[in-house]
Structure formats: C-alpha cells, structure tokens
C-alpha cells in the first residue's frame, strides 16, 4: 500500500508540473488547466499527509518517520497550500505581465 500511495503522489506531482507549464500558451492562460495544476499539487500534499499518518513512526522509511507528530503531518498540507499560493503569486506578478507584453 505504501508503494501505491508513493506512486500516486509522484504521479500527482508530475501532473502538476506538466499542467502548470502547459497552462500558458499563445492565447494566454488556460484557466481550467491552471486550476487543475493547483488541484494536483493539493492532492500531492494530501497523499503526503496520508502516507505520514499511516506510516510515520513504523520504521518503513527514515524520511517518513520525520513526520511522526500530528503537527508535522498537518504541516505537509500547509506546505502544499503555501507552495500553491507562492506559485500563484509568481504567475500573477511576473509571468502574466511578461505574457501580456509579448
């Protein structure tokens, strides 16, 4: 089950990256794809949280064992949303103005 969750998490993150970079085209921002890129990042965080809740402290992985408290586990969700907010801010402040000039 751990391997399945890790694969799903990796696929969500890969989907996030692909959708984020393909959200911008000649016609501007593709809003649905841009939203889906954020959604897949949130799913990545959710899978990370689920993995931490189920496997932290069980000796499955020294990396997973770092998230052995509820605070550290919730921090995974917070980081996913913070990364989403940072990425959105970068796009709004830097990418879109450059896109409009071209």
C-alpha positions, 0 to 999 in steps of 0.5 A, a space after each residue: 500500500 505504501 508503494 501505491 500511495 508513493 506512486 500516486 503522489 509522484 504521479 500527482 506531482 508530475 501532473 502538476 508540473 506538466 499542467 502548470 507549464 502547459 497552462 500558458 500558451 499563445 492565447 494566454 492562460 488556460 484557466 481550467 488547466 491552471 486550476 487543475 495544476 493547483 488541484 494536483 499539487 493539493 492532492 500531492 500534499 494530501 497523499 503526503 499527509 496520508 502516507 505520514 499518518 499511516 506510516 510515520 513512526 513504523 520504521 518503513 522509511 527514515 524520511 517518513 518517520 520525520 513526520 511522526 507528530 500530528 503537527 508535522 503531518 498537518 504541516 505537509 498540507 500547509 506546505 502544499 497550500 503555501 507552495 500553491 499560493 507562492 506559485 500563484 503569486 509568481 504567475 500573477 506578478 511576473 509571468 502574466 505581465 511578461 505574457 501580456 507584453 509579448 
